Amino acid sequence: MPEIIFNGPAGRLEGRYSHSKTPNAPLAIVLHPSPEHGGTMNNKVTYHMFKVFEDRGFSVLRFNFRGVGKSQGMFDRGEGELSDAAAALDWLQDINPNAPYTWVGGFSFGAWIGMQLLMRRPEIRGFVSVAPPANAYDFTFLAPCPTSGLILQGDKDEVVPEASVVDLVGKLQVQRGIEIDYRVLEGANHFFQENIDDLCAHMHDHLNRAGGGREMPAGLIAAA
């Protein structure tokens, strides 16, 4: 997949982009965990989320927030990173003007940014949030949450306690017109080191149910 550089609000941003072979394919962007704790677009969870969308025929982008890797600028504690994500989506849409819909995925800090982005961009049809840090960041902006999506959480997460995510999910599930598919991975810690295959399988299953990209047969999901 080619390295790409595009313009962001604080300078150039570095990314990796996979263009679908399917004409007018749906779009997805994937957002990495906190730069303060070493998060980059090459984080293992972020990379595998990217691969799931790629396998399903999406044109998909992951990129480094400002100040990470070759991306210019400095960490901005969320506000600037949300602007980076919006610029990334603009770039993706500019080169795919006929895409029918968009998904956003994010891991930890990236999940927080992604859920803010979907509040501002009505073209986003679904989301995948892995270990959203409900214990550390304010999610009250999801009032109401504008679209349905998947939240994945490990029951052995030492960074984001499961109880804080359960509380977030409970608040979202009372809203009308959306469905939060909440799945807990048994034995998984925050970084899903031993549970990446399970995480990917849950993403595929949710996307099959939600009509995201081309449907993947169960046998191919198991082999992915």
N, C-alpha and C positions, 0 to 999 in steps of 0.2 A: 504494500500500500504506500502511496507516495506521501512524502513529507510536504506539507503546505504551510505557507506563511500568509496571513491575512491581516488587515488593519483592524486594530481594536481601539478603544477610547484612550488608552494610555500608551499606544505604540503597537508595534507588530506582535502578533500572537502566533505561536507555533502549534501545528496540529498534524493529525494523521487522518486521511480521508479515504474511504472506500466508495467508489461509484458503482451503483448497481448495474448489472447487465440487463435488468428489466426496464423497458421504457417507462418513463413517468412513475418511477418507484416512490414509495413513501420515504420520509426522511426521519432520521433520529440523530440526536446529539447525546453524548455521554460525558458527565462531569465528574472530575476526580476529587479525592478527599483533600483535607486542609493542607495548604502549603506550609503552614506553621509546624506541621508534624511530618513533613517529608512527602506529602501527597503530590503525585504527578499523573499525567495521562497514561503512563506506563505501569501504574499500580495494577496489581494482579486482578483485582475485582473489576476495576474500570476496563481493563483490556478484554476480559472475558465477556463483560456486558456488551462491549463494542462488537465482539465476534458473534454473539447471539443475533444482534440486529443485522450484521452482515450476512450471516447464514440464512436469514429469512428474506433476503432480497432488498433490504433497505439501503439507500444511500446514507452512509453514517459517518459522523465526524466525532473525534475526540480531540481535545486540545489542552494545552497548558494555560492555566490562568496566569495573569500578569505576574511577572517576577519569578516564574518557574521555567527552568530549561532555557530555551532561546526566546521566550516571551518577555517583552519589555515591560517596564513598570515595576511597581512595588505592591506587596500584599496590602489589601484595603479592608480586611475584616468583613467582607461580604458585599458591601455596596458596589465597589468597583468590579468585583468578580461577577456580580449579576449583570453589570453592563457588558463585561466580556462575553458572557453567555448569550446575551441578546445580539451582540455583534457577530458571534459565531453562527447563530441561527440566521441572521440576515445574509451572511456569506453563503450558507448552505442553500437558502432559498433563491438567492440570485442566480446560482448555477443550476438550479432545478426548479424553474418557474412553474412547471406543470405538475409538481408533486401533489398528490391528493390529500395528504395529511402528514402530521408530524408527531413523533413521540420524543419524550425526554427521559433520560436515565441518569441517575446519580448515586454515588456512594458516599455515605457519611456527610461531610460538609457539602459535597456535590449534590447530595439529595436535598439538602436545605436550599441551596441555590436553585436547583431544578424546580422545586415546588413553588418558589417565588416566581420563576420564569413563566410557569404555566398560568399563574394568575394574571400575567400581563400579555400573554399571547394566545388569543382564542383559537388559533389554528392548531394548537397542541391538543391531540385527541386522547392521549393516554400517557401514563408515566410508570416508571419502575424506580422505586426508592429503596435502596439497600441501606439498612442500619441508619435511618434518619436520626440525627442527634437531638432528640426531643428533650434530653436532659440539659443540654448546653445552649440551645438556641431557641428563639421565640418562633413558634409556628402559628400564632394566632391570626396571621394574615390570611390563613385558609378559612375565610368566613364569607361566603361558603367556598368550599373546594369546587372548582369549576368542571372537573372531569374525573372519571373513574380511573383506577390504577392499581398497581401491585406494590405492596410493602413487604419486604423480606427482612427478617431479623433472626439472629442467632440466640439461642437460649443460654449460651455461655459467654455472651458479649461482656467483656470486662471494661469497655469504654462507654458504651451506650446501654444502660440497664434496660432489660426487656420491659420492665414495668412502665418506664417512661414512654415507650413506644405503644404499649397497650393503651395507655391513657390517651395518647394522640389519636390512635385508631378509633377509640371509642367516641371521641368528639366528632371525628369525620363521618363515622357511620350513621350518625343520627340525621345527617343532612339528606334532603330529598333529592332524588334524581341521579345519584351517583352510587357506585359500589366500590368499596375498598376491599380488595382481595388481600387479606393479611395472612402471611404464612411464616411459621416459626421453624427454623431448621435446628433439629435436635443435635446437640453437641457442638454447634458452630460458635466460634469466637468472633471477635469483631472483624477479623481479616479473612475469615472463611478458609483458612489454609488447607484444612482437610475436607472442605465441603464445597469446593468450586463446582464440581460436576453437579451436585445437588442444586446449587444456586442456578446454574444454567438451565437445568431441567425444569425448575419451577418457572423461570422466565419463559421458556418455550411453551409450557403448558398454559400459562396465563395468556400469552400472545395468541396461541391457538384459539382459546376461548373468546378473546376480545377481537379477533380478526385482524391482528397486527402482522402485516407482511404476508408472505406465503406460508401456508400451514405446513408444519413439519411432522411427518409420521413419527409415531412413538419409537420405532426402531432407529431412526436417524437421530432422534434426540438422545437416546441412550448411547449412541456411538459418537456423538459430537464432543 
